[in-house]
Amino acid sequence: MKPPTLPRSPFEPTRRPGRDRSGLVALVLGVLLSGATGLEAATYYVGGAGANNGNPGTAGQPWGTLQHAADQVGAGDLVIVRSGNYVGFQLSTSGTAGQRIRFVGEPGATITSDNPSTPDGINLEGASYVDIEGFTVNGRGRAGIRAVLCDSVTLRNNVAAGNDRWGIFTGFCDDLLIEGNATSGSLVEHGIYVSNSGDRPIIRGNWIFDNNANGIHMNGDVSQGGDGVISDAVVEDNVIFGNGTNGGSGINCDGVQDSLIRNNLIYDQHASGISLYQIDGGGPSTGNRVLNNTVHVASDGRWALNIQDGATGNEIVNNTLWSDHGFRGAIDISADSLSGLTSAHNAVEDRMTTDGGNSTITLAEWQTLTGDVGSFVASPAQLFESPGSDYHPLVGSPAIDAGQTRADVPTDLEGRPRPLGPAFDVGAYEGAGVIFVDGFESGDILAW
């Protein structure tokens, strides 16, 4: 049996064909719903038979609305939301580091109306140490989920589709975790927008697709206060496709510094692939590591990697960078961003520019200019199983064992260890020639 032709679902981080995960899912759900944190806290229920806000919120006598639950909860409380359609809620109460507030939607828990205070489905307004998990929030007036002026918020395994402006929006949030969500079809802007000077965000394992502008947008936006810089971000293991019909990037970084962008798959991108620059940010996007990403820009798109506005000191290693556009290509970097650049072991289109595309240079000229070592020219057809649907390395792909060994990329997009052969593979996936027996992998993945 061949490996799956599509990247993994955001709700199955290490999907294997044919494997029955029902027991594991039940176990994980049981832990979630038990509120097993090692601390005593109240567990409340919303929805189901007999739901009414006059009830005590127990399993047998649940509350009727999410806003009532949000008005009652305190640090350490868990709110379990049963299947059904709900008006959204706004939460302004914080948990603590040891006693988080958690809203967990059971399958089918769906927000069908904006919350009573803002044109969003779920709104966290100054609410820190909060987890939002398992909700479907579609077609809202602004954002599916919004979190602002907060610390240590987790947004996990939610679906946000067809919202007016953003799937998920955050502002001034430190230590944010956005993990395992599916954000798609934002009508005006982005799938995930991390804004303002919130540091240490983690954006991991999401599916982000068919949004009008950026897939992921990170913007320090100094005009709104703070230093205007997002520092120490980690953007990893995301599957990003079909975004940018109105411009933008798969991953867009304005004023993002000292951050790690690794193991992301970006394809069918209708504008840029990954961009590092400064327009609104409080400083240029400097000191970032862009490692083991696979970027394939569509024929109506731009450059696979875009580095501008004095974005110096960036490291570009082990990526595949290709644009199907007629006269654009792998890398567009401004002359004032070349200082401190490290470029190595990338699989690229034989077309780069340092002047916005007014002229182009070949890989050989790029290597003379930058000191690049180990990079090579290879097309998607030479690299991948089926460009457009399956970006695992083709057996015999020049990407296999062609990468630089990196301690900061220990696994690939699907959690496989790196390396599987004598050296790292280039791109988001490690290993070709995966063998399956009766739906299970036969031992570890084999790199042929």
N, C-alpha and C positions, 0 to 999 in steps of 0.2 A: 504494500500500500504506500502511495506517495505521501509526502508531507502535505499538510493543508496548504491550499493555494492562496488563502487569505491570511493576513496577520491575525494574531490572537485577538479574541474578544476582550474588552476591558474587564469583563467579569470572570475571565479564565486566564490568569496571567501565564500559565504554562500548559496551554491546551494540548492534548494529545488525541489524535483521531481514535475513536472507538472505545475510549476509556470511560467507564461508568463512574461518575463523580458524585452520585446521589448521596452516598453515605458521608462523604467529606462535606458536601454542601450542608447536609442536615446538622452535622457536628458544628460547623462554623456558625450556622444560623442559631443553633442552640446557645452557643457561647455569647453571641451578640445579644440575643434576647434575654439572657439571664442577667446581663449587666455585671458579669463576673470581673470586677476590677479589684477585688480584695478589700473593698471598702463598703460599709453599710450605706445604702442610698435607697431612695424611693423609686419604684418602677410604676409608671402610669401607662394607661392605654387610651387610645383615641379611635373611635369608629367601631363598627360592628353592631350586632343586635342590641337594641335598647340604648344606643349611645345618646347621652344627654349631658349638658354641662352642669346640671344639678347633681349628677352622680359623683361618687368619690374617685373616679378614674381608675378603678381596679379592672382586672381582666373580665370579671362578670358584670361590672357596672361602669363601662367606659365613658369617657368624655365625648362630647359631640364635635368640637371644633379644635383645630390646631392652635388658633389664637388663644383660646382659653388655656390650653396646655402651656403655651409660651408665657402666659401671664402668671402661672402658678409655680413653675419649676424653680429649683435652686441648685446650688452646686452639688454635683454627684448624682443628680436625678437622670433617669432613663425614661424616654417617652417612646413607646412602641405604637406605630401607626398602622392600623390594619388596612387591608385592601379597600379602595373606595376613592371617590372623587371629593376633593377638598378645596376650600378657599385657603390661600396661602397664609403665612404668619410672619410677624416681625418679632424678633427676640432681642432684648437689650440687657438681659441678665447674663452675667459671666459665671463660669465655673472657676475652678482653680486647677493648678498643675496636677494635684492629686485627686481631684474630684471634678471631672469634666461633666458638662451637660451634654446628653446625647439624644438626638432625635433619629430613630431608626425606622424606616419605612419597610413594611413587609411587601412582598411582591404584589403589585397592583395599586400601591399607595401613590395617588396621582394628584398633583396640584392643577386644578382647572380654572382658578380665578386668582387674580392678584391679591396680595395681602391687603389688609385694611388701611395701611399707612403709606405704602409706596407702590409704584407700578411694576413690582417684581413679584415672583412667586414666593420665594423665601428670602427674607432680609435679616441679616445680622447687623445690628447697628450698635457698635461699641460692645459687642458681646464676645468675650475671649474664652478660650478653653472650651470650645464647643465643637461637637461632631455632628455633621449632617450626612446621613447615609441612606441610600436605597430609594430615593424619591424619583418619580418621573415628573418633570416640570416643563410643559410644552406650551408654546403659543402665548407667553406672557407679554405684558405691555412694554417692558424694558429688558430686564435680565431674568433668566430662569432662577438663578441663585446669586445673591449679592451679599458681600461681607465687607464692612468698612470699619476703620478705626478700632482694630482688634489685634489680638495676639493669639498664636497657637490655635488656629481654627483648622479643622479637617473636613474636607468635602470629598466624600468617597462613594463610588459606585452609584452615582446619580445619572439620570438621563435628562438632558436639556436640549430640546429640539424645537426649531421654528419660532424661537423667541425674537422679539422685535429688534433688539440691539445686540445682546450678548447671551451666550449660554451661561457662562459663569463670569462674574465681575468681582474684583476685590480692590480695595484701596487702603493704603496705610496699614497693611497687615504684616507684621513680622512673624516668622516661623510658621508659615502657611503650608499646608499639605493639600494638594489637589490630585487625587489618585483614583484611577480606575473608572473615570466618568466617560460618558459618550455625549459630546456636545456637537450639534450639527444644525445646519440650516438657519443660522442667525441672519435675519433679513437685512440689517444695515451694517453691522460690523463683525465682531470676532467670535470664535468659539470659546476661547478662554482669554480674559483680559486681566492681567495682574498690573495694577497701576499704582503710581505714587511711590514714595521712597520706603517701601516695605522690604526688609532684608530677609535673606535665607528662605525664600520660597522653594518648595519642591513641587514640580509638576511632572507626574510619573504615571506611565501606563494608561494614558487616556486615548480614546478614539476621538478624533477631531476632524470633521469632514463637512464639505459642501457649505461652508460659511462664506458670506459675501466678501469679507475682507480677510484679515489674518486668521490663521488657525490658532496660534498662540501669540499674543501681543504682550510684551513687558515694556512698560513706559514709566520712567521715574518722574517725569512731568514736574519740573521744578516750579512752574507757575502756581502749583497748588500747595506749596509749602514743603518743608523738609529739605534735605540735600538734593533731592531730585535724582538720586542714584539707587538702583536696586543692586545689592551686593550679595555674593555667595549663593546665587540661585543654582539649583540643580534641575535640569530639564532632560528627562531620560525615558527611554522605552515607550515613547508615544508613537502612535500610528496616525499620520496626518495626510489627508488627501482631498482633492477636489475643492480647495479653498482659493480665494483670491481673484474671483471674477471681477471685482471692483478694485483690485490692487491689494498690496500688502505682501506678506510672506507666510510660509508655513510656520516658521518661528521668527518673530520680529523682536529685536532688542534695541531699545532707545534708552541710552543711559544705563546700561547693564554692565557691571564690572565684576571681575574676579569670579566668574561663574563657569559652570560645567554643563555642556550640551553634548550628550552622548547617546548612542544607540537609538536614535530616532529614525523612523522611516517616513519620508516625505515624497509623495508622488502625485501625478496629475495636478501639479501646482500651477495655477494660472497667472501667477506673478513671480516674485522671487522665492527661492527656497529658504535659505537662512540669511538674515540681515543683521549686521552689527553696525550701529550708527548713532548719531545724536541729532535730534531736532528739538524735542521738548525736554529731554533729560538734562540733569544738572552737570553732566560730563559725558565725554565720549565713551563708547563701549570698549573698554580696554581690559587686557589681562584675562581674557576668556579662553577656555579650552573647548574646541569643537572637535569631537573625537568619534570615530566609528559611526557616523551617520550615513544613511543612504538617501540621496536627493536626486530626484528625476523630475525635472520641470517640463510641463506640457508645451506643445508647439506655440501656444498663445501666451507663454510666460516670459520670464526675464532670465536673469543669471541664477545659477544654482546657489552660489555663495556671493553675498554682497557685503563689502566692508568699506565704510566711508567715514568722513568727518573726523579724522585724527584718531581712529580706533586702532591704537598701537598695541604691541605686545601680545597679540593673540596667537594661539597655537592651533593649527589646522592639520590634523593627522588622522590617517586611516579612514578617510571618507570617500564615498563615491559621489561625484559631482558632474551632472550632465543636464544640458538643456536641449530640448527638441526644437527650440526656436531657430529660425533660419540663420540669424547672424549673431545671436548671443551664445554664451557658452558656460564654462565652468566657474570662473571667478572674476568678479568685478571689484577691484580694490583701488581706492584713491591713493595718489602718491604720498599724501600725508599720513596714511595708515600703514605704510610699509615698515616703518621703524619697529624693530623687535619682533617682526613676524617670524613664526616658525611654521614652515610648510613641509610635510614629509609623508610619503607612503599613501598618497591619495590616488584613486583611479579617476581620471579626469577626461573630459573632452579637450581636444587639442586647441583650445581657444580661451585665452585670458585677456584682461584689459586693465590698464592703470589710468585710463582717462575717460571712463564712462562709456566705453564702446566706440569712441571716435576712431580708435585703432585697436588692433588685437595683436597678441603675441602668442607664439607656440609654447608648448611645454618646455622645449629645450631653452627657449629664451627666458621663460619664467624661472627655470632652475638657475640660469646664470644670474638673473636679477636678484633672486631671493635666497640662493643657497639650498633650495629644495633638494632632498635626496629621496630616492625610492619611489617617487611618483611615476605613474605610467598612464598611457592613453588606452582606454578600453571603452567600448560601447555597451549600452544596456544589454543588447543581444548577446554579447560575449560574456557578460558578467552574471546574468540572472536566469533563473528557471523560466520565467515568463513575465517580461517587463509589462507592468500595468496590472498584474494580479499576484505574482509570486516573485518576491525579491530575495528568496534564498539563493545562495551561490549555485550556479550551474556546475555540474560535475565537470572538472577541467577548467573552471573559471580562473582567469588570471588573478582574481582577488584572493584566492585561497593561499594561505601562508605568506602573503605579500605585505603584511602589516608590520608595524612597529610594536614590540611588546610593551604593554602599558599596565602599571599597577593600578591606575585609576579607571580601568575598564575591565573589571574581573569577570564579567559575564556579558552575554549578548542580549538582544531585545527580548528573547524568549527565556532568559535565565540560564542558558547553557554556559558552562565555564569556558573562559578563554585562557590559552588557546586549546583547541582540540587536536591540532597537529603540531608540527615543530615550531610554528609561529602563528601570530594573530592573522585572522582573515580581515580583509578590508571591507567596510560597510557595517550595517546594523546587525547582520546575522553571522554566526560562526558555524561553519561546517556545511558540507554538501554530501549527498549520498546518504541521507538518513534512512535507516532500515527499520521497518515496522513488522512485527510478527503478531498476528491476531489483534491488531489495534494497539499493541504496546511497542515501545522502542526496544530493540534487541540490545541490551546493555546501554552504553552511552552512544551518542551520535558519533558516526564515523566520518572523518574528513578524508575523502579520497584524493 
